[in-house]
Amino acid sequence: MTTIIGLEYDDHCFLVADSRTTASDGYIYTHASVEKISERGDFLIAGSGEVTPCDVLQHIWEPPTVTKQDKKDLFHFMISKVIPSIRKCLIDNGHNFDEPKTEQRFQFLIAVCGEIFDVDDSLGVSKSTSGVYGVGSGAPYAIGAIHAGADAYEAMEIATELTAFTAGPYKSKTQFKHIK
């Protein structure tokens, strides 16, 4: 389990993640070297949920190159180029999208050109009008804290207090928007 928060501003975006990993048997791993936010080319990828899809996307996936034309409509770019490449990479590395599921298995915050996109385990893409994003078991607590006036790190501390599946140290990355 995880808590990852994304904040989108006029000129940049900011992602912050905890360092706790919980195995399916409940065993807890917390280590300072755990990186839940990876840089892949022009992308920041922050993953929560099942470890294998997160590892594949953050360490194996070769993202498409963002062109000048793509920058004009990043949502279209995500749907038409990014998502098909993610789907192919996950399938090529053993993920079965047809497998029945009883709960959500993974979710990503993907930033490109300073914009954040929320990608669920069906590879649906969403945007937030508030510019506040969160994934993982502690996300509802952290999002609520941000809307109540907390900064990102205060929100992570609140999530840590309210769920056993979130723990520091917290790591963050910033991505600035490219001038079009």
Kinemage of the C-alpha trace (Angstrom):
@kinemage 1
@onewidth
@group {chain A} dominant
@subgroup {mainchain}
@vectorlist {calphas} color= white
{ca met a 1} P 0.000 0.000 0.000
{ca thr a 2} L 1.074 3.547 -0.566
{ca thr a 3} L 0.327 7.239 -0.418
{ca ile a 4} L 1.269 9.385 -3.391
{ca ile a 5} L 0.136 12.963 -3.837
{ca gly a 6} L 0.351 15.051 -6.999
{ca leu a 7} L -0.138 18.795 -7.177
{ca glu a 8} L -0.448 20.600 -10.488
{ca tyr a 9} L 0.312 24.307 -10.753
{ca asp a 10} L 0.377 26.806 -13.643
{ca asp a 11} L 4.078 26.295 -14.376
{ca his a 12} L 4.955 22.916 -12.828
{ca cys a 13} L 3.753 19.825 -11.054
{ca phe a 14} L 4.967 18.199 -7.861
{ca leu a 15} L 4.750 14.545 -6.764
{ca val a 16} L 5.502 13.209 -3.287
{ca ala a 17} L 5.410 9.559 -2.175
{ca asp a 18} L 5.956 7.551 0.964
{ca ser a 19} L 8.441 4.665 1.274
{ca arg a 20} L 6.301 1.807 2.653
{ca thr a 21} L 5.559 -1.349 0.698
{ca thr a 22} L 3.165 -3.965 2.034
{ca ala a 23} L 3.278 -7.522 0.688
{ca ser a 24} L 0.085 -9.455 -0.031
{ca asp a 25} L 0.650 -11.451 3.173
{ca gly a 26} L 0.743 -8.211 5.196
{ca tyr a 27} L 4.500 -8.089 5.705
{ca ile a 28} L 5.672 -4.469 5.781
{ca tyr a 29} L 8.763 -3.219 4.005
{ca thr a 30} L 10.055 0.297 4.612
{ca his a 31} L 13.421 1.286 3.257
{ca ala a 32} L 14.999 4.597 2.342
{ca ser a 33} L 16.085 3.265 -1.073
{ca val a 34} L 12.504 2.554 -2.179
{ca glu a 35} L 11.616 4.888 -5.063
{ca lys a 36} L 7.925 5.155 -5.890
{ca ile a 37} L 8.478 8.047 -8.308
{ca ser a 38} L 10.613 7.250 -11.338
{ca glu a 39} L 11.823 9.376 -14.229
{ca arg a 40} L 11.485 7.775 -17.674
{ca gly a 41} L 12.412 10.194 -20.438
{ca asp a 42} L 10.010 13.157 -20.257
{ca phe a 43} L 7.791 11.348 -17.757
{ca leu a 44} L 7.474 11.067 -13.989
{ca ile a 45} L 5.739 7.838 -12.991
{ca ala a 46} L 4.409 7.227 -9.499
{ca gly a 47} L 2.772 3.866 -8.879
{ca ser a 48} L 0.636 2.312 -6.175
{ca gly a 49} L -0.898 -1.123 -5.733
{ca glu a 50} L 0.510 -4.325 -7.171
{ca val a 51} L 4.287 -4.233 -7.275
{ca thr a 52} L 4.800 -5.969 -10.635
{ca pro a 53} L 2.868 -3.467 -12.828
{ca cys a 54} L 4.565 -0.630 -10.945
{ca asp a 55} L 8.012 -2.154 -11.486
{ca val a 56} L 7.329 -2.819 -15.171
{ca leu a 57} L 6.100 0.700 -15.851
{ca gln a 58} L 8.774 2.410 -13.790
{ca his a 59} L 11.763 0.359 -14.936
{ca ile a 60} L 11.031 -1.448 -18.225
{ca trp a 61} L 8.538 0.698 -20.167
{ca glu a 62} L 10.019 2.794 -22.972
{ca pro a 63} L 7.737 5.838 -23.188
{ca pro a 64} L 6.912 7.492 -26.495
{ca thr a 65} L 8.677 10.723 -27.393
{ca val a 66} L 6.620 13.874 -26.883
{ca thr a 67} L 6.522 15.925 -30.091
{ca lys a 68} L 5.748 19.614 -30.493
{ca gln a 69} L 2.328 18.587 -31.877
{ca asp a 70} L 1.696 16.296 -28.863
{ca lys a 71} L 2.325 19.194 -26.467
{ca lys a 72} L -0.702 20.997 -27.925
{ca asp a 73} L -3.048 18.354 -26.483
{ca leu a 74} L -1.381 16.213 -23.825
{ca phe a 75} L -4.628 14.447 -22.898
{ca his a 76} L -4.968 13.210 -26.501
{ca phe a 77} L -1.283 12.223 -26.447
{ca met a 78} L -1.878 10.145 -23.299
{ca ile a 79} L -4.887 8.357 -24.813
{ca ser a 80} L -3.532 7.827 -28.333
{ca lys a 81} L 0.161 7.091 -27.734
{ca val a 82} L 1.043 6.622 -24.064
{ca ile a 83} L -1.729 4.245 -22.988
{ca pro a 84} L -1.291 1.828 -25.954
{ca ser a 85} L 2.457 1.658 -25.219
{ca ile a 86} L 1.804 1.027 -21.509
{ca arg a 87} L -0.768 -1.689 -22.300
{ca lys a 88} L 1.666 -3.443 -24.670
{ca cys a 89} L 4.539 -3.277 -22.177
{ca leu a 90} L 2.423 -4.651 -19.321
{ca ile a 91} L 1.066 -7.505 -21.471
{ca asp a 92} L 4.550 -8.294 -22.818
{ca asn a 93} L 5.713 -8.595 -19.212
{ca gly a 94} L 2.962 -10.940 -18.039
{ca his a 95} L 0.078 -8.713 -16.957
{ca asn a 96} L -3.354 -10.148 -17.779
{ca phe a 97} L -5.999 -7.436 -18.199
{ca asp a 98} L -8.712 -10.109 -18.631
{ca glu a 99} L -8.107 -11.664 -15.217
{ca pro a 100} L -11.151 -11.185 -12.958
{ca lys a 101} L -10.524 -8.788 -10.101
{ca thr a 102} L -12.338 -8.017 -6.890
{ca glu a 103} L -10.583 -4.733 -6.168
{ca gln a 104} L -8.433 -2.171 -7.913
{ca arg a 105} L -4.982 -3.614 -8.481
{ca phe a 106} L -2.827 -0.604 -9.377
{ca gln a 107} L -2.989 3.101 -10.101
{ca phe a 108} L -0.460 5.594 -11.421
{ca leu a 109} L 0.096 9.303 -11.422
{ca ile a 110} L 1.970 10.067 -14.620
{ca ala a 111} L 3.371 13.526 -15.247
{ca val a 112} L 4.475 14.750 -18.655
{ca cys a 113} L 5.363 18.329 -19.585
{ca gly a 114} L 4.321 19.484 -16.108
{ca glu a 115} L 0.804 18.007 -16.293
{ca ile a 116} L -0.442 15.127 -14.142
{ca phe a 117} L -2.643 12.293 -15.392
{ca asp a 118} L -4.340 9.724 -13.150
{ca val a 119} L -4.196 6.267 -14.775
{ca asp a 120} L -6.189 3.409 -13.231
{ca asp a 121} L -5.708 -0.338 -13.651
{ca ser a 122} L -8.018 -0.459 -16.676
{ca leu a 123} L -5.699 2.224 -18.143
{ca gly a 124} L -8.429 4.846 -17.972
{ca val a 125} L -7.001 8.382 -17.878
{ca ser a 126} L -8.438 11.144 -15.689
{ca lys a 127} L -7.656 14.785 -14.957
{ca ser a 128} L -8.591 16.827 -11.871
{ca thr a 129} L -9.924 20.359 -12.159
{ca ser a 130} L -8.552 21.099 -8.678
{ca gly a 131} L -5.009 20.095 -9.638
{ca val a 132} L -4.884 17.772 -6.606
{ca tyr a 133} L -4.265 14.074 -7.192
{ca gly a 134} L -3.728 11.102 -4.944
{ca val a 135} L -3.318 7.355 -5.256
{ca gly a 136} L -2.872 4.602 -2.713
{ca ser a 137} L -4.564 3.692 0.535
{ca gly a 138} L -3.596 6.931 2.301
{ca ala a 139} L -4.589 9.212 -0.570
{ca pro a 140} L -8.078 10.110 0.717
{ca tyr a 141} L -6.573 11.327 4.008
{ca ala a 142} L -3.819 13.304 2.289
{ca ile a 143} L -6.171 14.850 -0.282
{ca gly a 144} L -8.546 15.897 2.492
{ca ala a 145} L -5.647 17.437 4.405
{ca ile a 146} L -4.538 19.405 1.333
{ca his a 147} L -8.052 20.722 0.771
{ca ala a 148} L -8.095 21.734 4.448
{ca gly a 149} L -4.925 23.807 3.954
{ca ala a 150} L -2.036 21.417 4.615
{ca asp a 151} L 1.006 21.422 2.360
{ca ala a 152} L 2.053 18.169 0.666
{ca tyr a 153} L 4.416 17.056 3.440
{ca glu a 154} L 1.907 17.865 6.191
{ca ala a 155} L -0.666 15.874 4.218
{ca met a 156} L 1.707 12.902 4.046
{ca glu a 157} L 2.226 13.088 7.825
{ca ile a 158} L -1.545 13.055 8.356
{ca ala a 159} L -1.897 10.011 6.088
{ca thr a 160} L 0.912 8.318 8.040
{ca glu a 161} L -0.981 8.893 11.288
{ca leu a 162} L -4.251 7.533 9.893
{ca thr a 163} L -3.160 4.441 7.948
{ca ala a 164} L -0.610 1.747 8.743
{ca phe a 165} L 0.190 1.468 5.034
{ca thr a 166} L 2.028 4.806 4.777
{ca ala a 167} L 5.424 5.718 6.212
{ca gly a 168} L 8.313 8.066 5.542
{ca pro a 169} L 10.757 8.988 4.467
{ca tyr a 170} L 8.887 10.960 1.823
{ca lys a 171} L 10.471 11.564 -1.545
{ca ser a 172} L 9.411 14.121 -4.114
{ca lys a 173} L 10.045 15.232 -7.663
{ca thr a 174} L 9.115 18.413 -9.505
{ca gln a 175} L 8.554 18.727 -13.236
{ca phe a 176} L 8.284 22.089 -14.966
{ca lys a 177} L 6.005 22.753 -17.910
{ca his a 178} L 7.688 23.126 -21.243
{ca ile a 179} L 7.142 26.348 -23.114
{ca lys a 180} L 5.016 25.598 -26.182
